[in-house]
Amino acid sequence: MTGQQGRAPRVKVWQQDDGRWRWKYVGVADVDGEPLELLANEPEPSQEEAVSSAQLAYPDVPVEVLRRPVPPVREDPKQLVWTGATVALYRRWWIAPLAPVLAHGVVVRVRARLAQLR
């Protein structure tokens, strides 16, 4: 028996590139023992709805939610230098007027990170 044939049936749920969620039944065909994959007809708008739909279709089959890897953050070296210099000045001389500049650097980095995750 191969690894695929020896595995119990399961339902896989994952997020597509367009943000919608899809599921498929993965098992082994009874007749010839070949791998069997049955894709859901329509994607769902959320993970919860996809899992619920899969459990409704296959109530006794375990559901496996696949997670996409988070891409690494590509940071702008110029901004890192600016933010680092601001932090150094702020810590050294406690220059209060630079606090908004520091906060702006953090906001820019958070927005860039969120944009990459979408």
Z-matrix of the N, CA and C atoms (Angstrom, degrees):
N
C 1 1.457
C 2 1.525 1 109.87
N 3 1.310 2 118.17 1 135.66
C 4 1.458 3 121.22 2 177.56
C 5 1.513 4 109.68 3 -82.23
N 6 1.328 5 116.57 4 169.57
C 7 1.467 6 120.88 5 179.95
C 8 1.519 7 112.19 6 -60.31
N 9 1.336 8 117.55 7 -40.22
C 10 1.468 9 121.04 8 -179.19
C 11 1.522 10 110.43 9 -65.93
N 12 1.345 11 117.72 10 -42.80
C 13 1.450 12 121.24 11 -176.77
C 14 1.521 13 111.37 12 -70.39
N 15 1.317 14 117.62 13 -29.63
C 16 1.452 15 121.30 14 -177.86
C 17 1.520 16 113.87 15 -80.48
N 18 1.305 17 119.16 16 -10.50
C 19 1.468 18 121.73 17 -177.89
C 20 1.512 19 111.07 18 -82.26
N 21 1.302 20 114.91 19 143.84
C 22 1.465 21 120.44 20 177.92
C 23 1.535 22 109.51 21 -70.96
N 24 1.322 23 117.42 22 156.01
C 25 1.469 24 119.87 23 177.01
C 26 1.528 25 110.43 24 -61.04
N 27 1.310 26 115.53 25 148.90
C 28 1.467 27 121.11 26 179.31
C 29 1.523 28 108.69 27 -155.28
N 30 1.307 29 115.74 28 166.87
C 31 1.464 30 121.77 29 175.23
C 32 1.519 31 107.11 30 -118.16
N 33 1.327 32 116.33 31 128.62
C 34 1.468 33 121.65 32 178.68
C 35 1.521 34 108.64 33 -103.93
N 36 1.338 35 115.73 34 135.09
C 37 1.465 36 122.87 35 177.87
C 38 1.522 37 107.17 36 -121.32
N 39 1.338 38 117.01 37 133.66
C 40 1.470 39 120.74 38 179.16
C 41 1.514 40 110.25 39 -147.54
N 42 1.337 41 114.64 40 162.18
C 43 1.467 42 121.14 41 177.79
C 44 1.520 43 108.86 42 -95.45
N 45 1.329 44 115.38 43 129.81
C 46 1.458 45 121.05 44 177.85
C 47 1.527 46 109.91 45 -79.10
N 48 1.319 47 115.97 46 169.97
C 49 1.465 48 120.83 47 -179.86
C 50 1.529 49 112.45 48 -63.03
N 51 1.348 50 117.13 49 -27.64
C 52 1.463 51 119.88 50 -179.98
C 53 1.532 52 112.82 51 -82.76
N 54 1.343 53 117.36 52 1.61
C 55 1.462 54 121.39 53 176.45
C 56 1.520 55 114.02 54 95.92
N 57 1.331 56 117.64 55 -14.38
C 58 1.458 57 119.84 56 178.62
C 59 1.527 58 109.77 57 -82.90
N 60 1.335 59 116.05 58 160.80
C 61 1.459 60 122.40 59 -175.12
C 62 1.520 61 110.52 60 -107.52
N 63 1.322 62 115.75 61 142.61
C 64 1.459 63 121.72 62 -178.59
C 65 1.522 64 108.89 63 -133.61
N 66 1.325 65 116.43 64 156.91
C 67 1.459 66 120.57 65 176.44
C 68 1.522 67 109.88 66 -137.36
N 69 1.339 68 115.33 67 158.88
C 70 1.462 69 120.76 68 174.95
C 71 1.526 70 108.99 69 -148.09
N 72 1.318 71 114.56 70 145.65
C 73 1.456 72 122.31 71 174.23
C 74 1.520 73 107.17 72 -84.15
N 75 1.333 74 116.66 73 133.18
C 76 1.461 75 121.67 74 178.19
C 77 1.525 76 107.14 75 -125.31
N 78 1.312 77 115.46 76 121.71
C 79 1.455 78 120.11 77 -179.55
C 80 1.513 79 110.74 78 -155.13
N 81 1.340 80 115.42 79 -157.20
C 82 1.455 81 122.07 80 -179.79
C 83 1.518 82 107.45 81 -125.89
N 84 1.334 83 116.98 82 132.40
C 85 1.464 84 121.25 83 178.93
C 86 1.530 85 109.36 84 -66.63
N 87 1.333 86 115.99 85 135.95
C 88 1.466 87 120.78 86 -178.03
C 89 1.524 88 112.60 87 -66.86
N 90 1.317 89 117.01 88 -33.74
C 91 1.460 90 121.12 89 -172.39
C 92 1.525 91 112.23 90 -71.70
N 93 1.319 92 117.15 91 -56.51
C 94 1.458 93 119.74 92 -173.71
C 95 1.522 94 114.51 93 -115.16
N 96 1.318 95 118.08 94 0.97
C 97 1.461 96 121.12 95 178.58
C 98 1.507 97 114.78 96 73.94
N 99 1.326 98 117.03 97 11.24
C 100 1.468 99 121.32 98 178.73
C 101 1.531 100 109.93 99 -77.16
N 102 1.335 101 117.16 100 153.01
C 103 1.469 102 119.86 101 175.66
C 104 1.531 103 110.84 102 -59.06
N 105 1.317 104 115.80 103 142.33
C 106 1.465 105 121.38 104 -178.47
C 107 1.523 106 108.21 105 -127.71
N 108 1.326 107 117.13 106 126.92
C 109 1.463 108 122.53 107 176.77
C 110 1.515 109 108.55 108 -129.07
N 111 1.336 110 115.91 109 125.27
C 112 1.460 111 121.71 110 179.25
C 113 1.523 112 108.31 111 -119.59
N 114 1.316 113 116.60 112 112.12
C 115 1.464 114 123.42 113 -176.62
C 116 1.522 115 110.47 114 -84.15
N 117 1.320 116 116.74 115 140.08
C 118 1.465 117 121.58 116 175.90
C 119 1.529 118 109.42 117 -60.83
N 120 1.326 119 116.62 118 147.34
C 121 1.460 120 120.90 119 -178.17
C 122 1.516 121 112.64 120 -64.84
N 123 1.325 122 116.44 121 -45.07
C 124 1.464 123 120.71 122 -175.07
C 125 1.524 124 110.50 123 -129.05
N 126 1.330 125 117.73 124 144.29
C 127 1.466 126 120.03 125 173.50
C 128 1.527 127 110.35 126 -72.43
N 129 1.323 128 115.67 127 157.82
C 130 1.457 129 122.37 128 179.36
C 131 1.524 130 109.65 129 -107.81
N 132 1.341 131 117.84 130 153.69
C 133 1.468 132 119.77 131 -178.10
C 134 1.530 133 114.14 132 -73.54
N 135 1.339 134 118.04 133 -20.61
C 136 1.469 135 118.97 134 -178.15
C 137 1.524 136 110.37 135 -139.12
N 138 1.324 137 115.20 136 162.31
C 139 1.463 138 121.08 137 178.20
C 140 1.526 139 110.52 138 -62.52
N 141 1.328 140 116.34 139 -42.91
C 142 1.458 141 120.59 140 -178.34
C 143 1.534 142 111.32 141 -60.13
N 144 1.325 143 116.41 142 -42.35
C 145 1.464 144 120.10 143 179.79
C 146 1.530 145 111.34 144 -68.00
N 147 1.310 146 117.58 145 -37.01
C 148 1.471 147 120.29 146 178.39
C 149 1.526 148 110.60 147 -66.38
N 150 1.332 149 116.66 148 -43.69
C 151 1.469 150 120.42 149 178.30
C 152 1.527 151 110.02 150 -63.45
N 153 1.315 152 116.99 151 -43.87
C 154 1.463 153 121.04 152 179.48
C 155 1.526 154 111.10 153 -61.70
N 156 1.312 155 116.88 154 -43.31
C 157 1.461 156 121.73 155 179.03
C 158 1.523 157 111.10 156 -63.67
N 159 1.330 158 116.68 157 -41.61
C 160 1.463 159 121.06 158 179.09
C 161 1.526 160 111.05 159 -65.75
N 162 1.339 161 116.97 160 -41.25
C 163 1.462 162 120.64 161 179.32
C 164 1.523 163 111.39 162 -67.90
N 165 1.319 164 116.72 163 -32.29
C 166 1.465 165 120.32 164 176.95
C 167 1.534 166 110.30 165 -68.22
N 168 1.336 167 116.38 166 -41.38
C 169 1.459 168 120.81 167 -178.91
C 170 1.535 169 111.83 168 -72.61
N 171 1.317 170 117.18 169 -38.51
C 172 1.468 171 122.54 170 -177.52
C 173 1.532 172 108.78 171 -131.71
N 174 1.330 173 117.91 172 78.62
C 175 1.473 174 121.01 173 -171.97
C 176 1.525 175 115.03 174 -65.01
N 177 1.316 176 119.17 175 -27.71
C 178 1.463 177 120.73 176 -176.26
C 179 1.527 178 113.44 177 -102.15
N 180 1.326 179 116.33 178 11.40
C 181 1.465 180 121.02 179 -177.54
C 182 1.527 181 108.85 180 -108.39
N 183 1.340 182 117.51 181 131.37
C 184 1.468 183 119.29 182 179.05
C 185 1.533 184 112.16 183 -65.04
N 186 1.329 185 115.02 184 144.73
C 187 1.468 186 121.92 185 -179.84
C 188 1.519 187 108.74 186 -104.89
N 189 1.317 188 115.70 187 131.16
C 190 1.464 189 122.55 188 179.93
C 191 1.530 190 108.03 189 -115.93
N 192 1.344 191 117.10 190 116.91
C 193 1.466 192 121.45 191 178.75
C 194 1.523 193 108.14 192 -92.47
N 195 1.324 194 115.58 193 120.66
C 196 1.463 195 121.57 194 -179.79
C 197 1.522 196 108.98 195 -90.76
N 198 1.304 197 116.87 196 133.37
C 199 1.469 198 122.42 197 179.99
C 200 1.523 199 109.26 198 -102.56
N 201 1.329 200 114.71 199 137.27
C 202 1.458 201 119.55 200 174.57
C 203 1.523 202 108.25 201 -79.93
N 204 1.328 203 117.15 202 141.15
C 205 1.467 204 118.63 203 176.24
C 206 1.527 205 110.84 204 -67.12
N 207 1.309 206 115.65 205 142.84
C 208 1.470 207 120.66 206 178.49
C 209 1.523 208 107.97 207 -79.30
N 210 1.337 209 117.60 208 125.80
C 211 1.465 210 119.16 209 -178.92
C 212 1.526 211 110.94 210 -67.70
N 213 1.322 212 116.58 211 147.57
C 214 1.465 213 118.93 212 178.66
C 215 1.525 214 110.80 213 -66.55
N 216 1.315 215 115.77 214 149.94
C 217 1.456 216 121.12 215 -179.86
C 218 1.526 217 108.92 216 -80.07
N 219 1.328 218 114.80 217 127.80
C 220 1.456 219 119.86 218 175.12
C 221 1.530 220 107.05 219 -95.95
N 222 1.322 221 114.77 220 109.52
C 223 1.456 222 118.88 221 -175.43
C 224 1.519 223 110.59 222 -96.58
N 225 1.311 224 114.48 223 144.40
C 226 1.456 225 121.88 224 178.61
C 227 1.529 226 108.34 225 -80.07
N 228 1.340 227 118.47 226 118.49
C 229 1.468 228 120.30 227 -178.16
C 230 1.527 229 112.88 228 -59.33
N 231 1.344 230 117.58 229 -34.37
C 232 1.468 231 119.80 230 179.74
C 233 1.517 232 110.56 231 -63.73
N 234 1.328 233 115.94 232 -41.68
C 235 1.459 234 118.70 233 -178.94
C 236 1.526 235 110.94 234 -68.82
N 237 1.348 236 116.86 235 -36.20
C 238 1.460 237 119.35 236 178.41
C 239 1.524 238 111.16 237 -63.09
N 240 1.331 239 116.91 238 -40.05
C 241 1.467 240 120.10 239 178.12
C 242 1.525 241 110.18 240 -64.15
N 243 1.335 242 116.57 241 -45.63
C 244 1.453 243 121.03 242 179.98
C 245 1.527 244 110.79 243 -61.48
N 246 1.320 245 117.05 244 -47.45
C 247 1.461 246 120.96 245 -179.63
C 248 1.522 247 110.21 246 -64.85
N 249 1.335 248 116.75 247 -42.34
C 250 1.464 249 119.97 248 179.40
C 251 1.516 250 111.95 249 -63.17
N 252 1.341 251 117.73 250 -41.21
C 253 1.465 252 121.42 251 178.59
C 254 1.527 253 110.12 252 -65.01
N 255 1.317 254 116.48 253 -39.56
C 256 1.465 255 120.51 254 179.26
C 257 1.519 256 110.76 255 -63.04
N 258 1.333 257 116.18 256 -44.64
C 259 1.471 258 120.28 257 179.28
C 260 1.522 259 110.04 258 -62.76
N 261 1.336 260 117.14 259 -41.92
C 262 1.460 261 120.40 260 -179.57
C 263 1.523 262 110.71 261 -62.29
N 264 1.326 263 117.68 262 -45.62
C 265 1.464 264 120.27 263 178.56
C 266 1.524 265 111.52 264 -64.19
N 267 1.307 266 115.48 265 -41.92
C 268 1.465 267 119.64 266 -178.14
C 269 1.528 268 110.97 267 -63.20
N 270 1.341 269 116.66 268 -42.75
C 271 1.464 270 119.88 269 -178.64
C 272 1.532 271 110.85 270 -72.65
N 273 1.312 272 116.82 271 -35.13
C 274 1.468 273 119.95 272 -175.37
C 275 1.530 274 111.97 273 -73.54
N 276 1.321 275 117.19 274 -48.57
C 277 1.463 276 120.30 275 -173.37
C 278 1.517 277 113.55 276 -113.66
N 279 1.315 278 117.97 277 1.22
C 280 1.473 279 121.88 278 -179.86
C 281 1.515 280 111.13 279 52.26
N 282 1.306 281 114.34 280 49.71
C 283 1.457 282 119.69 281 -178.10
C 284 1.531 283 108.38 282 -81.30
N 285 1.298 284 115.84 283 102.68
C 286 1.467 285 121.16 284 -176.93
C 287 1.525 286 113.79 285 -62.54
N 288 1.319 287 120.02 286 -35.81
C 289 1.471 288 118.52 287 -179.74
C 290 1.532 289 113.60 288 -62.87
N 291 1.316 290 118.20 289 -17.63
C 292 1.457 291 119.71 290 179.74
C 293 1.530 292 112.93 291 -83.42
N 294 1.306 293 117.71 292 -7.76
C 295 1.472 294 120.49 293 -179.81
C 296 1.529 295 111.99 294 -57.74
N 297 1.331 296 120.35 295 -43.52
C 298 1.471 297 118.89 296 177.64
C 299 1.532 298 113.29 297 -62.75
N 300 1.321 299 116.96 298 -34.45
C 301 1.461 300 120.38 299 178.45
C 302 1.526 301 109.69 300 -65.74
N 303 1.312 302 116.52 301 -42.70
C 304 1.457 303 121.45 302 177.67
C 305 1.532 304 110.35 303 -62.57
N 306 1.305 305 116.60 304 -44.89
C 307 1.465 306 121.01 305 178.96
C 308 1.525 307 110.37 306 -61.79
N 309 1.330 308 116.71 307 -38.99
C 310 1.460 309 120.06 308 178.25
C 311 1.533 310 111.03 309 -62.15
N 312 1.312 311 117.13 310 -42.18
C 313 1.469 312 120.65 311 177.74
C 314 1.517 313 111.93 312 -59.87
N 315 1.319 314 116.79 313 -40.84
C 316 1.461 315 120.78 314 178.24
C 317 1.522 316 110.30 315 -66.08
N 318 1.309 317 117.81 316 -44.24
C 319 1.467 318 121.62 317 179.79
C 320 1.527 319 110.52 318 -60.69
N 321 1.326 320 117.23 319 -42.83
C 322 1.460 321 121.06 320 179.98
C 323 1.526 322 110.45 321 -61.88
N 324 1.320 323 117.27 322 -42.59
C 325 1.465 324 120.85 323 -179.70
C 326 1.520 325 111.36 324 -67.69
N 327 1.314 326 117.95 325 -39.82
C 328 1.465 327 121.06 326 178.86
C 329 1.522 328 110.09 327 -65.79
N 330 1.328 329 117.46 328 -43.26
C 331 1.471 330 120.36 329 178.74
C 332 1.522 331 111.08 330 -62.86
N 333 1.326 332 117.76 331 -39.75
C 334 1.461 333 121.04 332 178.87
C 335 1.526 334 110.16 333 -64.19
N 336 1.317 335 116.27 334 -40.13
C 337 1.474 336 120.68 335 178.91
C 338 1.530 337 110.62 336 -65.19
N 339 1.312 338 117.60 337 -43.63
C 340 1.457 339 121.17 338 179.31
C 341 1.520 340 111.54 339 -65.14
N 342 1.321 341 117.02 340 -37.48
C 343 1.459 342 120.44 341 179.29
C 344 1.540 343 110.76 342 -65.37
N 345 1.319 344 117.56 343 -34.34
C 346 1.461 345 120.72 344 178.95
C 347 1.521 346 110.98 345 -71.42
N 348 1.320 347 118.03 346 -30.64
C 349 1.458 348 121.30 347 -177.56
C 350 1.523 349 112.14 348 -78.04
N 351 1.312 350 118.19 349 -18.49
C 352 1.488 351 120.86 350 -178.85
C 353 1.476 352 111.77 351 -79.48
